[in-house]
Amino acid sequence: MLQLLSLTLAYDDTRFFGSVMFTDPDQPDDKPATVLIDHAEEPPWFHLTNVDPDSQDPAVSAMVEADRITRFLLRYTPERIGRTPADFPQP
């Protein structure tokens, strides 16, 4: 289970970027997992990149959590990136 360590997002009128860092409480000496978030021009309106080149699979727990957090934030603040709530349907 991952624990959120840091979340940073920066917005301008229509774009955003940021990062999410996670730590694993079961492995406290491991390097934190870091996922970069960048704007995309099509749904889901963002792109995730794990800084660990061996962990790009969307099923990696850090990628799953970063996706969940980003979707949550964009669902409640779509106007920050020039979108509307209709661009973020509820699952």
C-alpha positions in Angstrom: 0.0 0.0 0.0 1.4 3.4 -1.0 1.2 6.6 1.0 1.0 10.0 -0.6 4.3 11.9 0.1 3.9 14.9 -2.2 1.6 16.3 -4.8 2.5 19.3 -6.9 0.4 20.8 -9.7 0.9 24.0 -11.7 -1.8 25.5 -14.0 -1.9 28.2 -16.6 -5.0 29.1 -18.5 -5.4 25.8 -20.3 -2.5 23.5 -19.4 -1.1 21.9 -16.3 1.8 19.8 -15.1 3.0 18.4 -11.9 4.2 15.3 -10.0 3.0 12.9 -7.4 5.4 11.1 -5.0 4.5 8.0 -3.0 6.3 6.1 -0.3 5.8 2.5 0.7 5.5 2.3 4.5 6.4 -1.4 4.3 9.7 -0.4 2.6 10.8 2.8 4.3 14.3 2.7 2.9 13.2 2.5 -0.7 13.4 5.5 -3.0 9.9 7.2 -3.3 7.9 6.4 -6.4 7.5 9.5 -8.5 5.0 10.0 -11.3 5.1 13.1 -13.6 1.8 14.5 -14.8 1.5 16.5 -18.0 -1.3 18.1 -20.0 -2.8 16.2 -23.0 -5.0 17.5 -25.8 -7.4 14.6 -25.7 -9.1 12.5 -23.0 -8.3 11.8 -20.3 -6.6 15.3 -20.7 -3.4 14.2 -19.0 -0.4 11.9 -19.5 1.5 10.1 -16.7 5.2 9.1 -16.8 6.8 7.2 -14.0 10.4 8.4 -13.4 11.4 4.8 -13.0 11.8 3.6 -16.6 11.0 0.0 -15.6 7.6 1.1 -14.1 5.7 2.6 -17.0 3.0 0.0 -17.0 -0.4 1.7 -16.1 -1.0 -1.2 -13.6 2.0 -0.3 -11.4 0.6 0.9 -8.1 2.1 4.4 -8.3 0.7 4.9 -11.8 -2.8 3.7 -10.6 -2.8 6.0 -7.7 -1.5 9.0 -9.7 -4.2 8.4 -12.3 -6.9 8.2 -9.6 -5.7 11.4 -7.9 -5.4 13.3 -11.2 -8.8 12.3 -12.4 -10.3 13.4 -9.0 -8.6 16.8 -9.1 -9.6 17.5 -12.8 -13.2 16.3 -12.2 -13.7 19.0 -9.6 -11.6 21.8 -11.2 -12.1 21.3 -15.0 -12.3 25.0 -15.6 -8.7 25.3 -14.5 -7.7 23.7 -17.8 -10.4 25.1 -20.1 -12.8 22.1 -19.7 -16.2 21.5 -18.4 -17.6 18.9 -16.0 -19.0 17.0 -19.0 -15.4 16.3 -20.0 -15.0 14.2 -16.9 -17.9 11.8 -16.6 -18.3 9.9 -13.4 -17.2 6.2 -13.6 
